[in-house]
Amino acid sequence: MEEKDCIFCKIVRGEVPSKKVFEDEKVYAFHDINPVAPTHILIVPKKHILGVQTLEPEDECLVGHMFYVARKIAEDQGLAPKEDLKGGYRLVFNVGRDAGQSVFHLHLHLIGGRHMGWPPG
């Protein structure tokens, strides 16, 4: 998929509405339109990358930044584990169609606000 046709690129550019949670020069975060938990936020790089399967060495810092932003958003949303380690959230990258990736633009799911079982799939 080309960047001009990518739904997440259109969201980042403001061409498609979203419920923004966070934005800086590298990433844009917004509420998922089909949440699987009370909190379900997507963190997407502004750079169009198809997914984990196409990451390049120069993307390492960007992916690390996505995790840092996820932590900050989780804290702001009240999801961070407490001293007794109760609470928490899940971070997920789906890689490929069989793993559930439906939008081919790298994105990190931040999911929380309910108990989550294991295994997830």
Secondary structure, 3 states (H helix, E strand, C coil): CCHHHCHHHHHHCCCCCCCEEEECCCEEEEECCCCCCCEEEEEEECCCCCCHHHCCHHHHHHHHHHHHHHHHHHHHCCCCCCCCCCCCEEEECCCCHHHCCCCCCCCEEEEECCCCCCCCC
